[in-house]
Amino acid sequence: MQLIVSPENPLEWIALKTNMVPLPLLHAQIFPVVSKAVLEAADAGVFEAVEKGSDTAEAIATTCQLNPKAVRELLGLLTALGYFTFKGGKFKPTAMARKWMTKANSDSVYGMMIFNNRVMWDWMNHLGTYLRTGEGIQYHDNLTTEQWGYYQRAMLAATSTEAREFGRRAYVPKKATKMLDIGGAHGQHSVALCRRMPDLQSTILDLPQAIEQSAPLLAKLDMGGRVRHQAGNALTDDFGEETYDIVLMSSLAHHFTDEQNRLVTQKVAKALRPGGVFIINEFIRPETGNKPELVGSSTDLYYGLTSAAGNWNITEIYSWYQSAGLKPYKVKNYLSIPGRAMVIAKK
């Protein structure tokens, strides 16, 4: 997926084609304003207010306890971005805003908006230091209890659409009964697969701080004892021997170094039953020289900054599998999340 500037008339097309438009100003001046405006609007309850009937700038400002002039400016930008329409002096939410930005919708990414606004935004101030030193901020080591709560709700919001696709499309043994979900926290991937496979049970191995905040989120999914938490650490815990038919590691490899990922893969290979599968679920760094891909490239830099590791490409992930005696099987690219894939190996 790429972000592109689309001309609206022939003259703009010519200006873009002849390099007359200073696109770096768009990246440096417009994009930061757009991002922060969307985050603050979500945090202030603007999308909820419009959804519930506050349809003028003044009404929205009153409902959200904001300044009317500032709200008019904000709504102008959000309308230009496609979140609202404006007609007859009234604002209405678009289908995009209703689906993705209102808390009541099961697809909502509201939790990610709050985390990014209240926690992540400040991390970007460290990017210059990271570029000079290569030292990321290792945020898992520094989150407060409140921030762990924001983080788990953000992960829940970010993966709800993906988890449903995972449940439908993941390649797994047909008669699988036991699954290990490494770093699965909220449990959405495990739940989606267990709903597809009635005989499957899953153990979610995660840090105690993550479980403390994600246990109530898992409880709401009403899976009883079929999906349960187990406090631990993927880098230090033993996974057992020939215990699981499926092992999933979703959004964790980008926090680990190459050496750490090889260590985990070795333990997974030992823990898999014959015919079992290991699925690494990740944003993929594009291979050097291949077509650029915005999501994989931007998340690579982001995870380098925040965890000092970053994304991995398919060749690198396959090398972990091969060194552990697993057979690389296939890559399934997500339809709902560009730049993301299930990288599957078999024992």
Backbone torsions as a table, in degrees:
resi	resn	phi	psi	omega
1	MET	NA	140.2	178.6
2	GLN	-128.9	148.9	169.0
3	LEU	-93.0	126.6	-178.0
4	ILE	-127.1	156.8	173.7
5	VAL	-97.2	122.4	-176.7
6	SER	-102.4	121.3	177.8
7	PRO	-69.1	147.9	-179.1
8	GLU	-107.8	-2.5	176.4
9	ASN	-157.7	167.1	-176.7
10	PRO	-59.1	-36.0	-179.6
11	LEU	-65.9	-39.7	177.3
12	GLU	-67.0	-36.0	177.6
13	TRP	-60.5	-45.4	179.4
14	ILE	-63.7	-42.5	-179.0
15	ALA	-61.3	-40.2	178.3
16	LEU	-68.9	-43.4	-177.9
17	LYS	-65.5	-31.2	-177.2
18	THR	-96.6	11.5	175.9
19	ASN	62.3	34.6	177.1
20	MET	-86.9	-17.5	-176.6
21	VAL	-93.0	123.2	-179.6
22	PRO	-77.5	78.3	-177.2
23	LEU	-56.9	-32.3	176.9
24	PRO	-57.5	-29.6	175.6
25	LEU	-66.0	-34.1	176.2
26	LEU	-62.9	-46.1	-179.2
27	HIS	-65.2	-41.7	-171.2
28	ALA	-88.6	-29.1	-175.8
29	GLN	-105.4	-46.6	-172.6
30	ILE	-81.9	-46.7	-174.9
31	PHE	-59.2	-44.6	178.1
32	PRO	-60.7	-38.3	178.6
33	VAL	-65.4	-43.4	179.3
34	VAL	-59.4	-49.7	-177.1
35	SER	-60.6	-49.3	-177.3
36	LYS	-67.8	-33.6	178.6
37	ALA	-64.3	-43.5	179.4
38	VAL	-64.6	-42.3	-179.9
39	LEU	-63.8	-46.6	-178.6
40	GLU	-67.6	-35.4	178.3
41	ALA	-63.3	-43.3	177.8
42	ALA	-64.2	-45.2	-177.2
43	ASP	-65.2	-34.0	-178.6
44	ALA	-81.9	-9.2	179.0
45	GLY	86.7	18.9	-177.5
46	VAL	-62.5	-44.6	-177.8
47	PHE	-66.3	-37.7	177.0
48	GLU	-65.1	-41.0	-177.8
49	ALA	-62.6	-44.6	-179.8
50	VAL	-67.5	-41.1	179.5
51	GLU	-61.0	-32.6	-177.1
52	LYS	-92.2	6.9	170.2
53	GLY	114.4	-4.6	175.0
54	SER	-78.2	101.4	-167.0
55	ASP	-113.0	6.8	173.3
56	THR	-120.5	161.0	-179.7
57	ALA	-59.9	-39.4	-178.7
58	GLU	-66.8	-42.9	-179.7
59	ALA	-65.8	-40.8	178.8
60	ILE	-64.3	-43.5	179.1
61	ALA	-60.8	-41.5	179.6
62	THR	-65.8	-47.1	-178.9
63	THR	-60.4	-41.5	-175.1
64	CYS	-94.2	-0.1	-179.3
65	GLN	58.2	51.9	-179.2
66	LEU	-120.4	170.1	178.5
67	ASN	-78.3	127.8	-176.1
68	PRO	-58.7	-43.0	-179.8
69	LYS	-62.7	-46.0	180.0
70	ALA	-63.6	-37.7	179.3
71	VAL	-65.5	-41.0	177.4
72	ARG	-58.4	-41.4	179.3
73	GLU	-66.4	-42.3	178.6
74	LEU	-62.5	-45.6	-178.3
75	LEU	-65.0	-33.5	176.1
76	GLY	-60.3	-43.9	179.0
77	LEU	-68.9	-43.8	-178.9
78	LEU	-64.7	-31.5	175.5
79	THR	-68.9	-42.5	177.2
80	ALA	-62.4	-30.3	179.7
81	LEU	-82.0	-8.1	176.8
82	GLY	94.1	13.7	178.1
83	TYR	-83.9	-29.7	-178.9
84	PHE	-133.7	156.9	165.5
85	THR	-111.1	156.8	-178.7
86	PHE	-132.7	121.4	-179.6
87	LYS	-153.8	134.7	179.0
88	GLY	61.2	31.7	178.2
89	GLY	79.0	9.3	-176.2
90	LYS	-126.9	145.6	178.3
91	PHE	-100.4	139.6	174.7
92	LYS	-130.7	141.3	178.7
93	PRO	-72.5	142.9	175.1
94	THR	-81.9	173.3	177.7
95	ALA	-60.4	-36.4	178.7
96	MET	-61.9	-45.5	-179.4
97	ALA	-65.4	-42.0	-178.9
98	ARG	-63.7	-42.5	-175.6
99	LYS	-73.3	-43.7	-167.7
100	TRP	-103.2	-18.6	-170.2
101	MET	-115.1	-13.2	179.9
102	THR	-93.7	133.8	-170.9
103	LYS	-59.2	-33.4	-173.7
104	ALA	-71.3	-21.5	-177.4
105	ASN	-76.3	136.2	-177.8
106	SER	-65.7	-20.9	178.8
107	ASP	-89.4	-3.0	-171.0
108	SER	-57.9	139.4	174.4
109	VAL	-102.4	21.2	-178.2
110	TYR	-54.2	-42.9	-179.2
111	GLY	-58.6	-37.8	177.3
112	MET	-68.8	-36.1	178.1
113	MET	-60.9	-44.6	-177.9
114	ILE	-66.5	-44.5	178.3
115	PHE	-61.1	-46.3	-178.6
116	ASN	-63.9	-36.1	-177.8
117	ASN	-76.6	-41.2	-173.2
118	ARG	-91.4	-20.0	-175.7
119	VAL	-123.5	-57.5	-170.2
120	MET	-68.3	-34.3	-171.8
121	TRP	-56.1	-39.8	-179.8
122	ASP	-67.0	-26.0	-179.8
123	TRP	-62.0	-30.0	-176.2
124	MET	-64.2	-21.0	176.6
125	ASN	-65.9	-15.3	-179.1
126	HIS	-91.7	0.2	-174.6
127	LEU	-62.5	-40.4	178.9
128	GLY	-61.3	-42.8	177.4
129	THR	-63.0	-41.3	178.7
130	TYR	-61.7	-42.4	-179.7
131	LEU	-64.0	-32.5	179.9
132	ARG	-80.4	-35.1	-171.2
133	THR	-111.6	-22.2	-174.3
134	GLY	75.4	9.2	-178.2
135	GLU	-98.8	112.1	177.9
136	GLY	-78.6	174.2	-173.5
137	ILE	-90.6	-7.7	176.8
138	GLN	48.3	62.7	-169.4
139	TYR	-64.4	-26.6	179.4
140	HIS	-60.7	-25.9	-178.9
141	ASP	-82.6	-8.5	-170.1
142	ASN	-128.0	1.8	-179.5
143	LEU	-70.0	137.3	171.7
144	THR	-77.9	170.5	177.5
145	THR	-58.0	-43.0	178.6
146	GLU	-62.8	-41.9	-179.6
147	GLN	-68.4	-34.0	173.7
148	TRP	-60.2	-37.4	177.3
149	GLY	-64.5	-46.6	176.0
150	TYR	-58.3	-42.5	-175.8
151	TYR	-63.7	-46.3	-178.7
152	GLN	-67.0	-37.5	176.7
153	ARG	-68.8	-31.1	176.0
154	ALA	-67.0	-44.0	179.6
155	MET	-65.0	-36.6	175.8
156	LEU	-61.1	-46.5	-179.1
157	ALA	-65.7	-38.7	-174.7
158	ALA	-72.4	-23.0	-171.7
159	THR	-111.8	0.5	-175.1
160	SER	-61.9	-45.0	179.5
161	THR	-68.7	-43.8	-180.0
162	GLU	-61.5	-42.6	-176.4
163	ALA	-61.8	-37.9	178.3
164	ARG	-64.4	-41.2	177.4
165	GLU	-66.5	-39.7	176.7
166	PHE	-58.5	-45.0	-179.9
167	GLY	-60.5	-33.8	-179.2
168	ARG	-80.2	-39.4	-164.3
169	ARG	-110.8	-10.8	-176.4
170	ALA	-62.2	135.8	175.9
171	TYR	-83.0	118.9	-179.5
172	VAL	-143.7	156.8	175.9
173	PRO	-59.9	136.3	-174.5
174	LYS	-62.5	-30.3	-177.2
175	LYS	-106.2	26.0	-179.6
176	ALA	-63.1	139.3	178.4
177	THR	-124.1	-20.9	-176.7
178	LYS	-131.6	134.6	-176.8
179	MET	-132.2	142.2	171.2
180	LEU	-114.4	124.2	-179.0
181	ASP	-111.3	99.5	-174.3
182	ILE	-81.4	117.9	-179.8
183	GLY	73.3	26.1	-172.9
184	GLY	-78.1	-12.8	173.0
185	ALA	43.6	-100.8	-174.2
186	HIS	-63.4	-21.7	173.0
187	GLY	83.2	10.0	-174.5
188	GLN	-62.7	-38.1	180.0
189	HIS	-67.4	-44.2	178.1
190	SER	-61.1	-44.1	-178.6
191	VAL	-63.3	-44.0	-179.5
192	ALA	-60.7	-40.4	-179.2
193	LEU	-74.7	-37.1	177.5
194	CYS	-65.8	-33.0	177.1
195	ARG	-69.3	-30.5	176.4
196	ARG	-76.2	-32.2	-173.4
197	MET	-122.7	99.0	-171.1
198	PRO	-64.2	-19.4	-179.9
199	ASP	-94.6	0.6	-175.3
200	LEU	-87.4	138.7	171.2
201	GLN	-124.7	146.8	-175.6
202	SER	-130.3	139.6	173.0
203	THR	-109.4	124.9	178.9
204	ILE	-98.3	114.3	178.0
205	LEU	-95.3	119.0	-179.1
206	ASP	-152.8	167.6	-180.0
207	LEU	-65.1	148.3	-179.9
208	PRO	-56.1	-38.4	-179.3
209	GLN	-64.2	-36.9	178.5
210	ALA	-69.3	-42.0	-178.7
211	ILE	-65.2	-39.0	179.8
212	GLU	-55.2	-40.9	-177.1
213	GLN	-88.8	-26.6	-175.1
214	SER	-94.5	-16.1	-179.8
215	ALA	-56.3	-45.5	177.4
216	PRO	-62.7	-31.8	178.9
217	LEU	-68.4	-41.9	177.5
218	LEU	-66.2	-39.2	-178.5
219	ALA	-59.6	-34.4	-179.7
220	LYS	-66.4	-20.2	-179.0
221	LEU	-82.3	-6.8	167.2
222	ASP	56.8	54.1	178.5
223	MET	-105.9	5.5	178.4
224	GLY	58.9	-133.7	-178.8
225	GLY	-90.1	1.6	-176.8
226	ARG	-72.7	-26.4	176.0
227	VAL	-127.1	118.3	-176.0
228	ARG	-135.1	157.3	178.2
229	HIS	-90.4	149.9	170.9
230	GLN	-139.0	116.3	-179.2
231	ALA	-68.0	136.4	179.4
232	GLY	176.2	-168.8	-177.3
233	ASN	-140.0	122.1	-175.9
234	ALA	-61.0	-27.1	-176.5
235	LEU	-81.5	-22.9	-175.1
236	THR	-117.3	-21.5	-176.4
237	ASP	-81.9	149.5	171.6
238	ASP	-87.7	138.3	-176.9
239	PHE	-95.7	-1.2	-178.3
240	GLY	91.7	-173.2	-176.3
241	GLU	-131.8	124.9	-179.7
242	GLU	46.2	52.9	-175.6
243	THR	-105.9	-31.8	-170.0
244	TYR	-120.2	147.0	172.9
245	ASP	-88.7	-28.6	-177.5
246	ILE	-135.3	132.0	168.7
247	VAL	-125.2	127.6	178.1
248	LEU	-115.4	134.5	170.0
249	MET	-128.0	101.3	-173.8
250	SER	-107.6	126.2	175.9
251	SER	56.6	38.9	178.6
252	LEU	-124.3	-32.1	-178.2
253	ALA	-58.8	-30.8	-178.4
254	HIS	-73.4	-9.8	174.6
255	HIS	-91.1	-13.1	-173.7
256	PHE	-106.7	152.1	173.0
257	THR	-75.0	171.2	176.8
258	ASP	-58.5	-44.9	-179.8
259	GLU	-61.7	-42.0	179.8
260	GLN	-67.0	-40.1	178.2
261	ASN	-64.9	-35.9	176.5
262	ARG	-66.2	-40.1	178.0
263	LEU	-61.1	-48.3	180.0
264	VAL	-62.2	-42.0	-179.0
265	THR	-63.8	-37.7	176.2
266	GLN	-60.2	-43.8	-179.9
267	LYS	-67.8	-36.3	177.6
268	VAL	-64.9	-44.2	-179.9
269	ALA	-58.1	-39.6	178.1
270	LYS	-67.6	-36.2	-174.9
271	ALA	-80.8	-16.1	-177.8
272	LEU	-79.0	141.7	170.6
273	ARG	-76.0	157.9	175.4
274	PRO	-55.0	132.5	-177.3
275	GLY	85.5	-2.5	179.8
276	GLY	-73.7	167.4	-177.8
277	VAL	-126.6	147.1	172.7
278	PHE	-116.3	124.3	-179.6
279	ILE	-116.9	119.5	171.2
280	ILE	-99.8	120.0	-174.8
281	ASN	-104.7	111.9	-171.3
282	GLU	-153.4	158.6	160.2
283	PHE	-72.2	137.8	-173.2
284	ILE	-105.9	128.9	174.4
285	ARG	-75.1	126.0	-179.4
286	PRO	-59.9	142.3	176.0
287	GLU	-62.4	142.1	178.4
288	THR	-58.3	128.9	179.9
289	GLY	93.5	-14.9	176.8
290	ASN	-79.7	175.2	179.0
291	LYS	-59.2	131.9	179.0
292	PRO	-59.8	149.0	179.5
293	GLU	-140.3	116.6	-169.5
294	LEU	-63.2	-46.1	-173.9
295	VAL	-65.5	-49.2	-179.8
296	GLY	-62.9	-37.8	-178.7
297	SER	-72.9	-41.9	-177.9
298	SER	-71.0	-38.8	178.0
299	THR	-70.5	-27.7	175.7
300	ASP	-60.7	-47.4	178.5
301	LEU	-67.0	-40.7	-179.1
302	TYR	-62.2	-46.2	-178.9
303	TYR	-72.1	-29.1	172.5
304	GLY	-62.6	-44.2	178.4
305	LEU	-63.9	-44.2	-170.7
306	THR	-89.9	-24.2	-177.5
307	SER	-131.2	-2.7	177.5
308	ALA	67.1	18.9	175.2
309	ALA	-118.8	-85.8	179.3
310	GLY	116.6	-178.9	-179.5
311	ASN	-75.6	164.8	178.4
312	TRP	-125.3	151.7	176.3
313	ASN	-93.4	171.1	-174.7
314	ILE	-61.6	-41.3	-179.5
315	THR	-59.2	-42.3	179.4
316	GLU	-65.2	-44.2	179.4
317	ILE	-63.8	-42.6	177.2
318	TYR	-60.0	-35.0	-179.7
319	SER	-65.7	-33.7	175.6
320	TRP	-63.4	-44.7	-179.6
321	TYR	-60.5	-49.2	-175.4
322	GLN	-64.4	-38.7	-179.9
323	SER	-68.3	-21.2	178.9
324	ALA	-95.6	1.1	179.6
325	GLY	84.4	13.8	176.1
326	LEU	-93.2	157.2	-178.6
327	LYS	-104.3	114.2	173.3
328	PRO	-54.8	131.4	-173.4
329	TYR	-110.7	-61.8	179.3
330	LYS	-162.7	165.9	175.7
331	VAL	-117.9	126.3	175.8
332	LYS	-112.7	111.1	178.0
333	ASN	-78.0	137.6	178.4
334	TYR	-71.1	139.2	174.9
335	LEU	-82.1	-33.1	-174.5
336	SER	-88.0	-19.0	-177.7
337	ILE	-128.0	91.6	179.8
338	PRO	-57.2	143.5	178.2
339	GLY	84.4	2.0	-174.8
340	ARG	-120.3	148.7	-175.5
341	ALA	-151.3	157.2	165.9
342	MET	-95.5	117.6	178.5
343	VAL	-105.4	113.7	-164.5
344	ILE	-110.8	136.6	172.8
345	ALA	-127.6	154.4	179.2
346	LYS	-120.7	150.5	175.1
347	LYS	-97.3	NA	NA
